[in-house]
């Protein structure tokens, strides 16, 4: 074996080892986004995605922390304004959703206030309207609930809500 072939084999072994290390990052969403945050700690979008991965896993306190960090990172003026608004809207909407899941009346009031702020600052985020619709429905305000869900569906037709305000009559 020539020196050139030997170096090629060593290089391929090194690359295979590095690939094996990186494959572990892809084992689940949380590990992927944890790695993305570690590599880009000031970027808000990986923090939002990490929060969502934690939320889906049921680690709600970790999700809350990630969303709050994303809100803080979204104020970085080096980012384009639309990116800052969008990511902040996503983080605050997800934070409000966590409050809604806890189910207490005070949490619904806090979630409502947070979502109102999101809608005021970034009206074109469908999930904010959708969650507002859910809060209105929980309080029996069906006209407001239907209005908010219709606004959400205009932006994302896949969204659908069930409940007393959305009963279909035949």
C-alpha positions as CSV (number, residue, x, y, z in Angstrom):
1,X,0.0,0.0,0.0
2,X,1.4,3.4,-1.0
3,X,1.6,6.3,1.4
4,X,-1.1,8.0,-0.5
5,X,-3.5,5.1,-0.1
6,X,-2.7,4.8,3.5
7,X,-3.4,8.5,4.1
8,X,-6.7,8.1,2.2
9,X,-7.7,5.2,4.5
10,X,-6.8,7.2,7.6
11,X,-8.8,10.1,6.3
12,X,-11.9,7.9,5.6
13,X,-11.7,6.4,9.1
14,X,-11.6,9.9,10.6
15,X,-14.5,11.0,8.5
16,X,-16.5,7.9,9.4
17,X,-15.8,8.5,13.1
18,X,-17.0,12.1,12.8
19,X,-20.1,11.0,11.0
20,X,-20.9,8.5,13.8
21,X,-20.6,11.3,16.3
22,X,-23.0,13.6,14.4
23,X,-25.5,10.8,13.8
24,X,-26.2,10.8,17.5
25,X,-27.4,14.3,17.3
26,X,-30.2,13.2,15.1
27,X,-31.7,10.6,17.5
28,X,-34.6,12.8,18.4
29,X,-35.9,16.4,18.0
30,X,-34.7,17.5,21.4
31,X,-31.1,16.4,20.8
32,X,-31.1,17.9,17.3
33,X,-32.3,21.3,18.6
34,X,-30.1,21.2,21.7
35,X,-27.1,20.8,19.4
36,X,-28.4,23.7,17.2
37,X,-28.8,25.9,20.3
38,X,-25.3,24.9,21.5
39,X,-23.8,26.0,18.1
40,X,-25.9,29.1,17.8
41,X,-26.9,30.2,21.4
42,X,-28.1,33.7,20.4
43,X,-30.4,32.6,17.5
44,X,-34.1,32.5,18.6
45,X,-35.5,30.0,16.0
46,X,-33.5,27.0,17.4
47,X,-34.7,28.0,20.9
48,X,-38.3,28.0,19.7
49,X,-37.9,24.6,18.1
50,X,-36.1,23.2,21.2
51,X,-39.0,24.5,23.3
52,X,-41.5,22.8,21.0
53,X,-39.5,19.5,21.1
54,X,-39.6,19.7,24.9
55,X,-43.3,20.5,24.9
56,X,-44.1,17.5,22.7
57,X,-42.0,15.3,25.1
58,X,-44.0,16.6,28.1
59,X,-41.1,18.5,29.6
60,X,-43.1,21.7,30.0
61,X,-40.8,23.5,32.4
62,X,-37.9,23.0,29.9
63,X,-40.1,24.2,27.1
64,X,-41.1,27.3,29.1
65,X,-37.4,28.1,29.6
66,X,-36.5,27.7,26.0
67,X,-39.5,29.8,24.8
68,X,-38.5,32.6,27.3
69,X,-34.9,32.5,26.0
70,X,-36.3,32.7,22.4
71,X,-38.3,35.8,23.3
72,X,-35.2,37.5,24.7
73,X,-33.1,36.5,21.7
74,X,-35.8,37.8,19.3
75,X,-34.9,41.4,20.4
76,X,-31.4,41.1,18.8
77,X,-31.2,44.0,16.4
78,X,-28.8,42.2,14.1
79,X,-31.7,40.1,12.9
80,X,-34.1,41.3,10.2
81,X,-37.2,42.9,11.7
82,X,-39.7,40.4,10.2
83,X,-37.6,37.5,11.6
84,X,-37.6,39.2,15.1
85,X,-41.4,39.7,15.0
86,X,-42.1,36.2,13.7
87,X,-39.9,34.3,16.1
88,X,-41.1,36.4,19.0
89,X,-44.7,35.7,18.0
90,X,-44.0,32.0,17.9
91,X,-42.3,32.0,21.2
92,X,-44.9,34.0,23.0
93,X,-47.8,32.1,21.4
94,X,-46.2,28.8,22.6
95,X,-45.7,30.3,26.1
96,X,-49.3,31.3,26.1
97,X,-50.2,27.8,25.0
98,X,-48.3,26.3,27.9
99,X,-50.3,28.6,30.2
100,X,-53.5,27.5,28.6
101,X,-52.6,23.8,29.2
102,X,-52.2,24.4,32.9
103,X,-55.9,25.3,32.9
104,X,-56.2,27.7,35.8
105,X,-58.3,30.8,35.3
106,X,-55.4,33.1,36.1
107,X,-53.3,31.3,33.6
108,X,-56.0,31.8,30.9
109,X,-56.1,35.5,31.7
110,X,-52.3,35.7,31.4
111,X,-52.3,33.7,28.2
112,X,-55.0,36.0,26.8
113,X,-53.0,39.1,27.6
114,X,-49.9,37.6,26.0
115,X,-51.8,36.6,22.9
116,X,-53.4,40.0,22.6
117,X,-49.9,41.5,22.6
118,X,-48.7,39.1,19.9
119,X,-51.7,39.9,17.7
120,X,-51.2,43.6,18.2
121,X,-47.5,43.4,17.2
122,X,-47.7,40.6,14.6
123,X,-51.2,40.0,13.3
124,X,-50.3,37.4,10.7
125,X,-49.4,34.6,13.0
126,X,-52.3,32.1,12.8
127,X,-51.7,30.2,16.0
128,X,-52.1,33.3,18.1
129,X,-55.6,33.8,16.7
130,X,-56.3,30.1,17.0
131,X,-55.3,30.1,20.7
132,X,-57.4,33.3,21.3
133,X,-60.3,31.4,19.8
134,X,-59.8,28.6,22.3
135,X,-59.8,31.0,25.2
136,X,-62.9,32.8,23.9
137,X,-64.6,29.4,23.6
138,X,-63.6,28.4,27.2
139,X,-65.3,31.6,28.4
140,X,-68.4,31.0,26.3
141,X,-67.8,33.9,23.9
142,X,-68.7,32.0,20.8
143,X,-68.8,34.9,18.3
144,X,-65.3,36.0,19.3
145,X,-64.1,32.4,19.2
146,X,-65.5,31.8,15.7
147,X,-64.0,35.1,14.5
148,X,-60.5,34.3,15.8
149,X,-60.5,30.8,14.4
150,X,-61.7,32.1,11.0
151,X,-58.8,34.5,11.0
152,X,-56.4,31.7,11.8
153,X,-57.9,29.4,9.1
154,X,-57.5,32.2,6.6
155,X,-53.8,32.0,7.2
156,X,-53.6,28.2,7.7
157,X,-56.6,26.2,6.4
158,X,-55.4,23.1,8.2
159,X,-56.4,24.5,11.6
160,X,-59.7,23.2,12.9
161,X,-61.4,23.6,16.3
162,X,-64.0,21.5,18.0
163,X,-66.2,22.4,20.9
164,X,-69.5,24.0,21.8
165,X,-68.9,27.1,19.7
166,X,-68.2,25.0,16.6
167,X,-71.0,22.4,16.7
168,X,-72.1,21.5,13.1
169,X,-75.8,21.1,12.7
170,X,-77.2,18.9,10.0
